[in-house]
Amino acid sequence: MKTNKRPRSRRLYLSIVFYGLGLFASEARAGGILIYEAGQEGNGLSNAGAAALANDPSVLMSNPAGITELSGTQISANAQVIFGNIRFSRDGNNQFDGNEGGNALQYLPGASLFISHQLDEKTAIGFGMYGNFGLALDYDDDWAGRYFAQEAAIIGVSFQPTLAYKFTDDLSVGVGPRFMYAYYRTEMAINNNVLSLLDRPDGQLEYKDTDLGTGVNLGLLYRLNERTRLGLAYTSKINLEFKDSPQLRDVSNPLLNTALGRLGVDDLQLDLQVPQTLLFSVAHALDSQWTLLGSLGWQDWSEFGSIGVEVDTNAAGVSRTVDRQYKDTWHASVGTQYQATPKLRWNMGLGYDSSAVDDKDRTVDNPMGETWRLSTGINYQLEEGLDLHMAYTLVWLGDMDDEQTKARSGDTLSGTYHDAALHIIGGGATWRF
């Protein structure tokens, strides 16, 4: 099949989560992995103890109550890069022509900024700007799955003012209104060869829009004893609504144009909801050097599995049969901090996240599965009031089979993502005044 070439550019985003969308959807939902890493020192812990630790102002992202543990004024500035391997390999059941798409995930830089200020012995305020929700997938133009997705991208940047109050010496609470500015873009090929009557080049569909959503982060921090702290944090869902007119290029088949007209493409609305989450963490100091950490979490993805609208080129029909079948995900992680010297702290963590889809429901525009995290990092006190930190996380997805069939034409895209993985490298500095 001939294809029209689209401009090639590798777009840069703050963080990633794999996002599913049908070939042409009137309603689609986010689904997949929230990134715990935002460049902060906790990158090296795989999210272990995230709601119970309060080493720097980045704790307000995981638990707003944690900033009551920070003295004076503190500023943490961070940067990171995410890269990896997401490569599709066809198998004998595949019925689409084209190549295998190359590495759909390139590199994704990001940044974050956190500030905390102690007003008095009980009250603290803070502010965070970070990106822990997003996506960037970019396949080759003429790959076998081009009618499902060529490019999918979403970025969500959160702005979070925070207020925390210490009710007793042992119990603190925190609240952080969260404002997320989100950008969405998708691009896919459209098959002009309805009924295979002519050998026509592919058409093109592009859709992009921005929106602002609001939510809230809530947290409790409780000191069980001198060695043990417990943290409980909740983040509400954020509703995002993208509504714009898709750009259609080179759609030369009149039957297909008629079908697209039935979908009302002049006013296409995509509703996306960032999921609500719940996280429980514990931090226990064994002695002056070793601290043991753990977390258990839940993410409400099941609400977001939606019925999409598919444009199939067999008979220019419209079929509402794309069900993403998302389900809730669960997180568990363990880690440790080792204070090797008065100035050097070493972090280690191991984490697991269940998959938001079963193997049979995996899609090439949403190639996700269960994930394992292995992290390590260091924090070094360069001088009084200035710490530097650096961390690395391996996010392992392994082999992920994928088989998708067009509802009306019956054509099947089939293959496997072999050894899929992400690498996250981050670092930054924390100033204390």
Secondary structure, DSSP 8 states (H G I E B T S, - for coil): -------------S----B---SS-SS--B-S-----SSSGGGGGTTTTTTT--SSTTHHHH-GGGGGG--SEEEEEEEEEEEEE-BEEE-TT----SB---BS--EEEEEEEEEEEE-SSSEEEEEEEEEEEEEEEE--TTBTTTTT-SEEEEEEEEEEEEEEEESSSSEEEEEEEEEEEEEEEEEEEE---GGG-S----EEEEEEEEEEEEEEEEEEEEE-SSSEEEEEEEE--EEEEEEE--EEE----HHHHHHHHHTTGGGEEEEEEE--EEEEEEEEESSSSEEEEEEEEEE--GGG--EEEEEETTTTEEEEEEE-----EEEEEEEEEEE-SSSEEEEEEEEEE--SS-GGG-BTTB----EEEEEEEEEEEEETTEEEEEEEEEEEEEEEEEEEE-TTT--EEEEEEEEEEEEEEEEEEEEE-
